[in-house]
Amino acid sequence: MPASATFIGAPLGLGTQMYSNALRKLPLTRHPWEHLLGMGLGAIFTNQLVKWDAQLQVDLDNMLEKAKAANERRYFVDGED
């Protein structure tokens, strides 16, 4: 999954930088180092987004498990199952 996030984020960063230059009516490849920086930031952003989503899913599963256990304690007495 990290490789696909990197391959999505790099063109996203590149496209953002080229779009920024196009809006300002500058040459699209005005400063090539800015394109590299944009590609790097885009890759980092998408990788962090994937990590955040995975952590969010783990946290949600933990909260749902705690809520299920609390509901079982509330509605079922230990000896009456």
URBEL-V176222 format. One record per backbone hydrogen bond with DSSP energy under -0.5 kcal/mol. NH is the residue of the N-H (numbers start at 0). CO is the residue of the C=O. Records with the same first field share a line. If there is no record, write none. Layout:
# URBEL-V176222
NH=CO, CO
This chain:
# URBEL-V176222
4=0
5=1
6=2
7=3
8=4
9=5
11=7
12=8
13=9
14=10
15=11
16=12
17=13
18=14
19=15
20=16
21=17
22=18
23=19
24=21
25=20
29=26
31=29
33=30
34=30
35=31
36=32
37=33
38=34
39=35
40=36
41=37
42=38
43=39
44=40
45=41
46=42
47=43
48=44
49=45
50=46
51=47
52=48
53=49
54=50
55=51
56=52
57=53
58=54
59=55
60=56
61=57
62=58
63=59
64=60
65=61
66=62
67=63
68=64
69=65
70=66
71=67
72=68
73=69
74=70
75=71
76=74
79=76
80=77
